[in-house]
Amino acid sequence: MGEDMAQASRPRGFSAMLVADSVLWGIAVALAWTLLIAPLVLMAVMLVVAAVNVDLFHFLIDEDHPIEWTQFFAISAAVVAFAIAAIRARRQGRRGLMALYLLIAVTCFVVAGEEISWGQRIFGWGTPAVLEDVNHQGEANIHNIGVVQKLFNLGELVAGVYGAALPILWAVPRIRARLTRLDPILVPPLCTVALFVLPFAYRTIRLILLPDVGERGVELGEVPELTLYIGVLVVGIATARVLGRRRSLES
């Protein structure tokens, strides 16, 4: 895959690079364009909805509503995708990749649990006293607690930078030539860039430029969070498929 990926990223125009990259990852070209454009359209639509129809905005964005449940299912599916990737990496004797994918799968599992407060609202159990006093939402999770929340936000920023910047940098021949030790399978598909750009941009604004964006600005953060989880899921599925293809070729 290394030689193929390198050939696919030759400067022949972004459209041609996107098509070649998507074919190598086993992603349909139409889906690739959708993944590239849809996140930006979604964010634009949500900005308009937030401005003109508050009721619809809250129906979409509030806890236990469409966007949050989509987040949960996306990041939960990513657990399965990266677990499969880890198994396939292990079969190829690539223990480093296996450990990385297991770590990502465990991280996704924790994030999924945190997103639904570990089933608190589903099963109706109360918040432990030790969490109720420090969690600013009074829920059974840790990502809404002071420094932990900051670490979660920083994690989203780092993931956004990685997923948004690396595929673009990899497409530049001079930069790619310097990344000789980087396995191409660790470079996310080019079509996922927009999915990671939104969380990167949002967290940059929140952490650096405009820390106090108001309640509506905080609520809009659910959209970049959704695109991040979908981006992780797409990378997981694509990685598992590539490893499976390589395994079958070696058999």
Secondary structure by P-SEA (a helix, b strand, c coil): caaaaaaaaccccaaaaaaaaaaaacccaaaaaaaacaaaaaaaaaaaaaaccaaaaaaacccccaaaaaaaaaaaaaaaaaaaaaaaaaaacaaaaaaaaaaaaaaaaaaaaaaacccccccccccccccccccccccccccccaaaaaaaaaaaaaaaaaaccaaaaaacaaaaaacccccccccccccaaaaaaaaaaaaaaaacccccccaaaaaaaaaaaaaaaaaaaaaaaaaaaaaaaaaaaac
